[in-house]
Amino acid sequence: MSEMLLKTLLIGLVALIGYGEYYLTGRGQVARPIVIGPLTGLVLGHLTTGIEVGAALELAYIGVIEIGASVPQDMVSSGVLGTVFAISTGKGISAALTFGLPLSMLVLLVQNLAYVFIAPLYVAKCDQYAREGKPRKLSLMAFWGGTCVNFVPSAILIMLAYYFGTGFSSAIVGFIPKFVQDGLVVASGLLPAFGFAMLIQQILRKEIVPYLILGFVLAAYLKVPIIGIAIIGMVIIMIMYYNEKKNKASQQQVLGGSDDEDDTDSF
């Protein structure tokens, strides 16, 4: 087996690991670029670049979440292909954004087409097995049908994009109008700020504001490194956790004592 074919299969495996989060492993955040990027870099022998690209793409996707029928860009393909082309072209993060974001939209389009044209076929088969009273076949069809529709087309497209290289990907991206590509490049610079804004909007409460201010002061004025701020945050969380645990234990003792007194009075 040639080295190129082996790496193509490994790239497909990385994609399957990312897509497996949705059906096989649960929401462990494995599909995030900050995980997929380093895995892709490891497969290609450029772990450092994979970490850098994964972190950069994570900033773009940090506030992205599926809400109702709203489906964001495909993070797995963006993480894999962004890292692939950052390494293969030698242009780093700029190549990751140029190729990763448009191709992730293409993969999302392929996924939606699969949902529209393929998903009804296995759903109809599931209905048939349910009517015939065949629970084992129903379970297998429901699992493997959904798995294949979600994984296989996207993984194959990612493998083809890697195997045929930047020429294949450039041809695909060429179908996307120039003004859309230019808009994506401009938007990629705004996505980190937008992502953080969405994240803060979801979690912002008056109880959290002091910690946000503390983090800002530590970073902007005291020049504490990110790792140092993370350690301080971890210590604060531990203190809050143990204090809350201690308060709950005290409340239970008080309530238990009140119950005993009530029982004594009843006698």
VOTIVO-435841 format. One record per residue (C-alpha): residue number from 1; residue in three letters; chain; y, x, z. Coordinates in Angstrom, 2 decimals, padded with zeros to 5 digits. Layout:
N
<NUM, ALA, A, <Y, X, Z>>
...
This chain:
267
<1, MET, A, <000.00, 000.00, 000.00>>
<2, SER, A, <003.36, 001.42, -001.04>>
<3, GLU, A, <006.04, 002.08, 001.54>>
<4, MET, A, <008.37, -000.43, -000.13>>
<5, LEU, A, <005.77, -003.21, 000.02>>
<6, LEU, A, <004.97, -002.39, 003.64>>
<7, LYS, A, <008.64, -002.56, 004.62>>
<8, THR, A, <008.99, -005.83, 002.71>>
<9, LEU, A, <006.14, -007.33, 004.73>>
<10, LEU, A, <007.66, -006.02, 007.96>>
<11, ILE, A, <011.03, -007.53, 006.99>>
<12, GLY, A, <009.22, -010.84, 006.44>>
<13, LEU, A, <007.61, -010.46, 009.87>>
<14, VAL, A, <011.03, -009.93, 011.49>>
<15, ALA, A, <012.28, -013.08, 009.75>>
<16, LEU, A, <009.25, -015.04, 010.98>>
<17, ILE, A, <009.88, -013.81, 014.54>>
<18, GLY, A, <013.43, -015.13, 014.29>>
<19, TYR, A, <012.42, -018.47, 012.76>>
<20, GLY, A, <009.54, -018.77, 015.24>>
<21, GLU, A, <012.08, -019.50, 017.96>>
<22, TYR, A, <012.58, -023.01, 016.62>>
<23, TYR, A, <008.92, -024.09, 016.80>>
<24, LEU, A, <006.67, -021.42, 018.33>>
<25, THR, A, <008.40, -019.59, 021.17>>
<26, GLY, A, <011.12, -021.94, 022.39>>
<27, ARG, A, <014.83, -021.21, 022.57>>
<28, GLY, A, <014.76, -017.63, 023.81>>
<29, GLN, A, <017.76, -016.64, 021.64>>
<30, VAL, A, <015.49, -014.39, 019.55>>
<31, ALA, A, <017.10, -015.71, 016.36>>
<32, ARG, A, <020.50, -014.31, 017.34>>
<33, PRO, A, <021.82, -011.41, 015.20>>
<34, ILE, A, <022.04, -009.19, 018.28>>
<35, VAL, A, <018.21, -009.31, 018.42>>
<36, ILE, A, <017.37, -009.58, 014.71>>
<37, GLY, A, <019.73, -006.75, 013.70>>
<38, PRO, A, <018.09, -004.06, 015.88>>
<39, LEU, A, <014.59, -005.26, 014.90>>
<40, THR, A, <015.49, -004.91, 011.21>>
<41, GLY, A, <017.08, -001.53, 011.83>>
<42, LEU, A, <013.93, -000.41, 013.65>>
<43, VAL, A, <011.75, -001.44, 010.70>>
<44, LEU, A, <013.98, 000.47, 008.26>>
<45, GLY, A, <014.29, 003.53, 010.50>>
<46, HIS, A, <018.01, 003.02, 011.29>>
<47, LEU, A, <018.00, 001.51, 014.76>>
<48, THR, A, <021.58, 002.57, 015.55>>
<49, THR, A, <022.97, 000.83, 012.46>>
<50, GLY, A, <020.87, -002.23, 013.28>>
<51, ILE, A, <022.40, -002.41, 016.75>>
<52, GLU, A, <025.94, -002.02, 015.38>>
<53, VAL, A, <025.49, -004.66, 012.67>>
<54, GLY, A, <023.71, -007.04, 015.05>>
<55, ALA, A, <026.55, -006.77, 017.56>>
<56, ALA, A, <029.19, -007.33, 014.84>>
<57, LEU, A, <027.41, -010.40, 013.45>>
<58, GLU, A, <026.83, -011.71, 016.96>>
<59, LEU, A, <030.60, -011.80, 017.43>>
<60, ALA, A, <030.81, -014.02, 014.36>>
<61, TYR, A, <028.07, -016.35, 015.60>>
<62, ILE, A, <028.67, -016.20, 019.36>>
<63, GLY, A, <030.17, -019.68, 019.53>>
<64, VAL, A, <027.89, -021.22, 016.92>>
<65, ILE, A, <025.60, -023.97, 018.17>>
<66, GLU, A, <023.81, -026.88, 016.55>>
<67, ILE, A, <025.42, -030.13, 017.65>>
<68, GLY, A, <023.87, -033.34, 016.37>>
<69, ALA, A, <023.61, -033.23, 012.59>>
<70, SER, A, <025.90, -030.21, 012.35>>
<71, VAL, A, <023.88, -027.23, 011.11>>
<72, PRO, A, <025.59, -023.81, 011.16>>
<73, GLN, A, <024.87, -020.92, 008.80>>
<74, ASP, A, <021.39, -019.43, 009.04>>
<75, MET, A, <021.61, -016.68, 011.65>>
<76, VAL, A, <018.19, -015.14, 010.94>>
<77, SER, A, <018.81, -014.41, 007.27>>
<78, SER, A, <022.33, -013.22, 008.04>>
<79, GLY, A, <021.02, -010.84, 010.69>>
<80, VAL, A, <018.16, -009.50, 008.57>>
<81, LEU, A, <019.90, -009.21, 005.20>>
<82, GLY, A, <023.22, -008.13, 006.67>>
<83, THR, A, <021.46, -005.22, 008.37>>
<84, VAL, A, <019.40, -004.45, 005.24>>
<85, PHE, A, <022.42, -004.12, 002.97>>
<86, ALA, A, <024.52, -002.35, 005.59>>
<87, ILE, A, <021.80, 000.33, 005.62>>
<88, SER, A, <020.92, 000.38, 001.90>>
<89, THR, A, <024.52, 000.53, 000.65>>
<90, GLY, A, <025.73, 002.85, 003.39>>
<91, LYS, A, <028.85, 000.69, 003.85>>
<92, GLY, A, <027.95, -000.52, 007.33>>
<93, ILE, A, <029.40, -003.68, 008.79>>
<94, SER, A, <031.58, -004.53, 005.77>>
<95, ALA, A, <028.46, -004.77, 003.57>>
<96, ALA, A, <026.73, -006.85, 006.24>>
<97, LEU, A, <029.55, -009.39, 006.18>>
<98, THR, A, <029.90, -009.34, 002.38>>
<99, PHE, A, <026.21, -010.01, 001.72>>
<100, GLY, A, <024.98, -011.51, 004.98>>
<101, LEU, A, <027.28, -014.51, 005.26>>
<102, PRO, A, <026.99, -015.77, 001.63>>
<103, LEU, A, <023.22, -015.24, 001.57>>
<104, SER, A, <022.83, -017.07, 004.86>>
<105, MET, A, <024.52, -020.08, 003.24>>
<106, LEU, A, <022.10, -019.82, 000.31>>
<107, VAL, A, <019.11, -019.72, 002.68>>
<108, LEU, A, <020.52, -022.74, 004.51>>
<109, LEU, A, <020.76, -024.53, 001.14>>
<110, VAL, A, <017.10, -023.70, 000.42>>
<111, GLN, A, <016.12, -025.00, 003.86>>
<112, ASN, A, <017.96, -028.27, 003.26>>
<113, LEU, A, <016.28, -028.68, -000.14>>
<114, ALA, A, <012.92, -028.13, 001.53>>
<115, TYR, A, <013.75, -030.78, 004.11>>
<116, VAL, A, <014.73, -033.24, 001.36>>
<117, PHE, A, <011.91, -032.66, -001.15>>
<118, ILE, A, <009.00, -031.16, 000.80>>
<119, ALA, A, <009.27, -032.57, 004.32>>
<120, PRO, A, <008.65, -036.20, 003.20>>
<121, LEU, A, <005.28, -035.11, 001.73>>
<122, TYR, A, <003.83, -033.82, 004.98>>
<123, VAL, A, <005.47, -036.64, 006.96>>
<124, ALA, A, <003.68, -039.14, 004.70>>
<125, LYS, A, <000.44, -037.26, 005.33>>
<126, CYS, A, <001.07, -037.46, 009.07>>
<127, ASP, A, <001.54, -041.24, 008.76>>
<128, GLN, A, <-001.74, -041.46, 006.86>>
<129, TYR, A, <-003.68, -039.55, 009.53>>
<130, ALA, A, <-002.06, -041.72, 012.23>>
<131, ARG, A, <-003.17, -044.91, 010.46>>
<132, GLU, A, <-006.68, -043.53, 010.02>>
<133, GLY, A, <-006.91, -042.57, 013.70>>
<134, LYS, A, <-007.36, -038.82, 013.13>>
<135, PRO, A, <-005.35, -037.18, 015.94>>
<136, ARG, A, <-006.57, -033.63, 015.31>>
<137, LYS, A, <-005.57, -033.68, 011.65>>
<138, LEU, A, <-002.31, -035.38, 012.59>>
<139, SER, A, <-001.52, -032.64, 015.11>>
<140, LEU, A, <-002.38, -029.84, 012.68>>
<141, MET, A, <-000.38, -031.39, 009.85>>
<142, ALA, A, <002.65, -032.05, 012.08>>
<143, PHE, A, <002.62, -028.47, 013.39>>
<144, TRP, A, <001.82, -026.52, 010.23>>
<145, GLY, A, <003.78, -028.83, 007.95>>
<146, GLY, A, <006.97, -028.43, 009.97>>
<147, THR, A, <006.32, -024.74, 010.47>>
<148, CYS, A, <005.84, -024.02, 006.77>>
<149, VAL, A, <008.85, -026.07, 005.71>>
<150, ASN, A, <011.05, -024.23, 008.21>>
<151, PHE, A, <009.64, -020.72, 007.83>>
<152, VAL, A, <008.03, -020.04, 004.48>>
<153, PRO, A, <010.82, -020.70, 001.90>>
<154, SER, A, <013.43, -018.83, 003.95>>
<155, ALA, A, <011.13, -015.90, 004.75>>
<156, ILE, A, <010.10, -015.56, 001.10>>
<157, LEU, A, <013.73, -015.58, -000.04>>
<158, ILE, A, <014.60, -012.89, 002.51>>
<159, MET, A, <011.66, -010.74, 001.38>>
<160, LEU, A, <012.63, -011.11, -002.28>>
<161, ALA, A, <016.23, -010.19, -001.51>>
<162, TYR, A, <015.05, -007.03, 000.22>>
<163, TYR, A, <012.35, -006.10, -002.32>>
<164, PHE, A, <014.54, -006.42, -005.41>>
<165, GLY, A, <017.50, -004.82, -003.67>>
<166, THR, A, <021.23, -005.23, -004.00>>
<167, GLY, A, <021.00, -006.08, -007.72>>
<168, PHE, A, <019.01, -009.22, -006.97>>
<169, SER, A, <021.30, -010.15, -004.12>>
<170, SER, A, <024.43, -009.44, -006.16>>
<171, ALA, A, <023.13, -011.76, -008.88>>
<172, ILE, A, <022.55, -014.49, -006.30>>
<173, VAL, A, <025.94, -013.99, -004.71>>
<174, GLY, A, <027.42, -014.02, -008.22>>
<175, PHE, A, <026.62, -017.71, -008.47>>
<176, ILE, A, <028.98, -018.33, -005.56>>
<177, PRO, A, <032.57, -018.81, -006.81>>
<178, LYS, A, <034.91, -015.87, -006.30>>
<179, PHE, A, <037.38, -017.85, -004.21>>
<180, VAL, A, <034.56, -018.86, -001.86>>
<181, GLN, A, <033.50, -015.22, -001.46>>
<182, ASP, A, <037.09, -014.15, -000.80>>
<183, GLY, A, <037.42, -016.94, 001.73>>
<184, LEU, A, <034.26, -015.75, 003.48>>
<185, VAL, A, <035.56, -012.19, 003.74>>
<186, VAL, A, <038.83, -013.44, 005.27>>
<187, ALA, A, <037.01, -015.90, 007.54>>
<188, SER, A, <034.66, -013.18, 008.78>>
<189, GLY, A, <037.64, -011.50, 010.42>>
<190, LEU, A, <038.56, -014.73, 012.18>>
<191, LEU, A, <035.02, -015.75, 013.17>>
<192, PRO, A, <034.80, -013.57, 016.30>>
<193, ALA, A, <037.97, -015.10, 017.77>>
<194, PHE, A, <036.88, -018.57, 016.67>>
<195, GLY, A, <033.43, -018.03, 018.15>>
<196, PHE, A, <034.84, -016.97, 021.51>>
<197, ALA, A, <037.26, -019.92, 021.45>>
<198, MET, A, <034.37, -022.34, 020.88>>
<199, LEU, A, <032.36, -020.70, 023.64>>
<200, ILE, A, <035.24, -020.85, 026.12>>
<201, GLN, A, <035.95, -024.47, 025.18>>
<202, GLN, A, <032.38, -025.42, 026.06>>
<203, ILE, A, <032.23, -023.63, 029.41>>
<204, LEU, A, <035.88, -023.71, 030.50>>
<205, ARG, A, <036.35, -025.39, 033.87>>
<206, LYS, A, <038.93, -024.80, 036.55>>
<207, GLU, A, <036.30, -023.05, 038.69>>
<208, ILE, A, <035.74, -020.45, 035.94>>
<209, VAL, A, <039.38, -019.64, 035.18>>
<210, PRO, A, <039.75, -017.06, 038.02>>
<211, TYR, A, <036.77, -015.11, 036.68>>
<212, LEU, A, <038.21, -015.13, 033.15>>
<213, ILE, A, <041.49, -013.78, 034.51>>
<214, LEU, A, <039.61, -011.16, 036.54>>
<215, GLY, A, <037.71, -010.00, 033.47>>
<216, PHE, A, <040.92, -009.80, 031.43>>
<217, VAL, A, <042.67, -007.74, 034.12>>
<218, LEU, A, <039.72, -005.38, 034.46>>
<219, ALA, A, <039.56, -004.79, 030.69>>
<220, ALA, A, <043.25, -004.81, 029.73>>
<221, TYR, A, <044.95, -003.17, 032.71>>
<222, LEU, A, <042.31, -001.24, 034.65>>
<223, LYS, A, <040.49, -000.11, 031.47>>
<224, VAL, A, <037.07, -000.79, 032.97>>
<225, PRO, A, <034.30, -000.38, 030.31>>
<226, ILE, A, <032.34, -003.43, 029.18>>
<227, ILE, A, <029.22, -002.26, 031.03>>
<228, GLY, A, <031.24, -001.92, 034.23>>
<229, ILE, A, <032.64, -005.44, 033.81>>
<230, ALA, A, <029.12, -006.75, 033.16>>
<231, ILE, A, <027.86, -005.10, 036.36>>
<232, ILE, A, <030.75, -006.58, 038.36>>
<233, GLY, A, <029.98, -009.99, 036.87>>
<234, MET, A, <026.31, -009.62, 037.80>>
<235, VAL, A, <027.24, -008.74, 041.39>>
<236, ILE, A, <029.52, -011.81, 041.61>>
<237, ILE, A, <026.72, -014.04, 040.27>>
<238, MET, A, <024.26, -012.62, 042.81>>
<239, ILE, A, <026.71, -013.21, 045.66>>
<240, MET, A, <027.33, -016.79, 044.51>>
<241, TYR, A, <023.61, -017.44, 044.09>>
<242, TYR, A, <022.60, -016.17, 047.53>>
<243, ASN, A, <025.52, -017.93, 049.24>>
<244, GLU, A, <024.59, -021.21, 047.57>>
<245, LYS, A, <020.96, -020.72, 048.57>>
<246, LYS, A, <022.00, -020.00, 052.17>>
<247, ASN, A, <024.25, -023.09, 052.26>>
<248, LYS, A, <021.45, -025.32, 050.98>>
<249, ALA, A, <019.10, -023.98, 053.64>>
<250, SER, A, <021.73, -024.63, 056.35>>
<251, GLN, A, <022.30, -028.18, 055.09>>
<252, GLN, A, <018.58, -028.89, 055.14>>
<253, GLN, A, <018.36, -027.63, 058.73>>
<254, VAL, A, <021.28, -029.81, 059.76>>
<255, LEU, A, <019.79, -032.86, 058.06>>
<256, GLY, A, <016.41, -032.11, 059.59>>
<257, GLY, A, <017.98, -031.84, 063.04>>
<258, SER, A, <019.82, -035.15, 062.56>>
<259, ASP, A, <016.56, -036.88, 061.63>>
<260, ASP, A, <014.86, -035.53, 064.75>>
<261, GLU, A, <017.71, -036.75, 066.95>>
<262, ASP, A, <017.54, -040.20, 065.36>>
<263, ASP, A, <013.81, -040.36, 066.00>>
<264, THR, A, <014.31, -039.34, 069.63>>
<265, ASP, A, <017.01, -041.97, 070.12>>
<266, SER, A, <014.75, -044.65, 068.68>>
<267, PHE, A, <012.25, -044.04, 071.43>>
